[in-house]
Amino acid sequence: PKPLIFNQVLESLKNQTLEKSYWELIIVDNNSNIPIETWVDLTWHPNALIVIEKTQGLIYARNRATIEASHDYLISVD
């Protein structure tokens, strides 16, 4: 991902009005050249998780997010 755009998306999520305890943030690192966990800060979210999906492709990333999710509804942002 492009760090500037990625961080803008995270900043928008961070500033939304829904209480963070009501939703989880799952980031799927879909075999990035530079691991996302090395440059993104998710300490602001109590339910944030970065997972790695080695098989490249949008469907694999979304499937991994679905497996990791603990709530009934998912919203994908890509």
C-alpha positions in Angstrom: 0.0 0.0 0.0 0.9 3.6 -0.4 1.7 4.8 3.2 0.4 8.4 2.7 -3.0 7.2 1.4 -3.1 4.3 3.9 -2.5 6.7 6.8 -5.1 9.1 5.6 -7.7 6.3 5.6 -6.6 5.3 9.1 -6.9 8.9 10.3 -10.4 9.1 8.9 -11.3 5.9 10.8 -9.7 7.2 13.9 -11.8 10.4 13.8 -15.2 8.8 13.1 -17.8 9.3 15.8 -18.7 5.7 16.5 -17.1 4.6 19.8 -14.0 2.4 19.1 -15.2 -0.2 21.5 -18.1 -1.0 19.2 -15.9 -2.0 16.2 -12.7 -3.8 15.4 -10.1 -2.8 12.9 -8.5 -5.7 10.9 -5.7 -4.9 8.5 -4.7 -7.7 6.2 -1.1 -7.5 5.0 -1.4 -9.3 1.7 2.3 -10.1 1.3 3.6 -6.5 1.2 7.2 -5.8 0.3 7.5 -3.8 3.5 5.4 -5.4 6.3 2.6 -3.0 7.4 3.3 -3.7 11.0 6.7 -2.0 10.7 5.3 1.4 9.7 1.7 1.7 10.9 0.7 2.7 14.4 -2.6 1.2 15.7 -2.2 2.0 19.4 -5.2 4.3 19.1 -7.6 1.4 18.6 -8.3 -1.1 21.4 -9.5 -3.8 18.9 -6.9 -3.5 16.1 -5.3 -6.4 14.5 -2.8 -6.9 11.7 -2.9 -10.3 10.0 -0.7 -11.6 7.2 -2.2 -13.4 4.2 0.7 -14.8 2.1 -1.5 -15.7 -0.9 -1.8 -12.6 -2.9 -5.2 -11.4 -4.2 -8.1 -9.4 -3.0 -10.4 -12.4 -2.5 -7.7 -14.1 -0.3 -7.3 -10.9 1.8 -11.1 -10.5 2.2 -11.5 -14.2 3.2 -8.7 -13.8 5.8 -10.5 -10.7 7.2 -13.7 -12.7 7.4 -12.1 -15.5 9.3 -10.4 -13.1 11.7 -13.5 -11.0 12.4 -15.4 -11.5 15.6 -18.5 -9.5 14.6 -21.4 -10.3 12.3 -21.0 -7.3 9.9 -17.9 -6.5 7.8 -17.1 -3.3 5.9 -14.1 -3.5 3.6 -12.0 -0.5 2.7 -9.4 -0.9 0.0 
